[in-house]
Structures are given as structure tokens and as C-alpha cells.
Amino acid sequence: MPEITIYTNDGDCANGVAELNPFTVGDTTNDWTLKFVNEDGDFYAPSGVTMRVGHTNGLPDGTYNNAFKWVDRADNESTGSISVSSGVPTLSFDTNPVGGVVGTNGVYILRGPRLDGAITSIQILDPGKSLSVGAFLSLNIDGTRLGLAGYLGTSNVVINTNPSGTAYASASAFTGSGGFITYVNLYTGGAGFQSAPLVYLEASSLSATGTGRLPVLEAKGNWPKYEFPFKRDESGNNIIAATTLSPYSDGQVTNVTEYDHSTLVIRPETVATASLSQSGINWVGTMNPINSYVTERLKLRNSTQLDLQIRGDGRTLFQGQLTVLNKIA
């Protein structure tokens, strides 16, 4: 049966010392026995004994709207809200992360987008003015002209970067009769761009006459803005204290392992409270330290720890950790 022996200093309100075994899933929950030993080595019976397990600085039962923002590596934001009921946290988002959410009961994987470094579009920031040629333009990453046969005045748009692998991209732009770019078509976005490439027109191939100006282009694409996802804009220190976010990789590798996802654990303040009654100099009762949150924690590691607090005589007699184990099948 779960038995705890607590050694206390009668004049000390700090933590005592306790002998306790790990609790294994399937152990009896209705036979807890608390024994107390004072500084003289004698067993004694404190009054008003209580016992509970949970997490110091965890979240009490309640609703925490707009608790934090989760930001993936491509700078997409999702605002998360938390609800804690009977010691079990639940997470919801205003907009789910791009890659979705896996998990329940306070233990989650937040998945970001797959970032292969492809160019997805070429945006025209400034169409230019009084351009001297009207032509189809070709786009590449190394300055090699990919002129389209059959068109006069073909010019280059150059991506000034050197991504890893065999990444490349090609596109065409058309200048209208007014001497400005009217559109850009992206044919091939390539892959492997680790950051936004610079896109510009070679002045030797395309120039602006008189008071004209060259167009300004920008590449949009599927490349990371941040090294790994992160949490920000927490609604309070209680959210910071009660949530742990860790970078998570699913094994995708370019030149380094890519941490596109996160694991998130939301800790409740109270998982279980014992129902105790005095029996001679001992206190005995019922407590089940396994709820849905603890079950989810055990799925990850097969063992977890909860903070255990025992009070009596109006003071803290012991505060430490109770190890909870999955039973070996």
C-alpha cells in the first residue's frame, strides 16, 4: 500500500524529509497511510493533515483566454486559450497552427508548415516608369540568362543568392506600352532558399529613360524567418510559469536538423487531493494521482513527477516530488 513516513522538525516550518516509493499505474488508491516522526525520533499525530499532488506554479482550474501566441518559423501566429477543469488542461486556438495540433489534456505537438525554401510568388513593389524596352524576362539564381526564344529585347531578372542543393527558379515579366511592369508569372519556384533572395533587374538589360525609374520586385516564398517556433505575448507570468514549449523536429534535414514544430505541456496546479482521516497516530485515506493529464504525460516518457505537499499543525510538513510510473506490461 502507498505508505509515506514524514520526518519533521517540530519548530521548523520548512520542508521536512519523507520516505515514499514511486506510485505505479495500477497501485491501490484507497490505502494511503501517512506516518509522522518528530525530531526526537518518536511517532506523533499532527492535527488537520492534508495532502495533494500537482504542480507548484501550475494553473488553478479556470479559463485563460488569449493566454499566449505561438509563432511558427514562417511567422504565422496562432493565439491559444487554455481551460483547466478538475486538474486537466485543454488548449484551443483562434486559428490552428498551419501544420495542425496533435495531442490532448495538456500535452500537445504544434506543427508548423513544411518549409522547403521554394519561391511562391514575385511581387511588384514598384512597377517602374518609362522603361526603355517591353520584354519577357527570365528569372534564375545564378545570373545565367534564360532568355525565351522568339522574343526581342529579352532581359534577365537575377536572384542574388546561392542556396544549397540544386534550387532554382524561373519567371517572366511583361512591360506594357506605358513603360512599366504589369505582371510577373512564376513558372518554377525552385527549393532550398534559406532566406528571401534578392530579385532585381540588370540595368544593362533593362533601363529607365529620362526621369523614369526601374521596377522594384520582391520574392515571397516558403523559407524560414526564425530558427524555430516560439511562444510570446503571454497574458501573465502564470502562463509563463505553467507552460513549457520545446522545439521539436520530425527529422527533416537540409544542412541542419529543422525544428519546425513544438511540444507544449500545460501544467495544472492540483491533480488530486487526498481524503484523509485520523487513525490512531496515523492519517489514512484515498487519493488517485492519475488523471487524464498525468496519463498523457506518461505516454511521452513512461514516468513523470508531481509536486507533493503535506500539511498539518497549520504548517507545511513536507513538500517534494512524487514519481509516477507506467507499469511494465
Secondary structure by P-SEA (a helix, b strand, c coil): cbbbbbbbccccccbbbbbbccccccccccbbbbbbbccccbbbbbcbbbbbbccccccccccccccbbbbcccbbbbbbbbbbcccbbbbbbcccccccccccccbbbbbbcccccccccccccccccccccbbbbbbbccccccccccccccccccccccccccccccbbbbbccccccccccccccccccccbbbbbbccccccccccbbbbbbbbbccccccccccccccccaaaaaabbbbbbbccccccccccccbbbbbbbcccccccccccccccccccccccaaaaaaaaccccbbbbbbbbccccccbbbbbbbbcccc
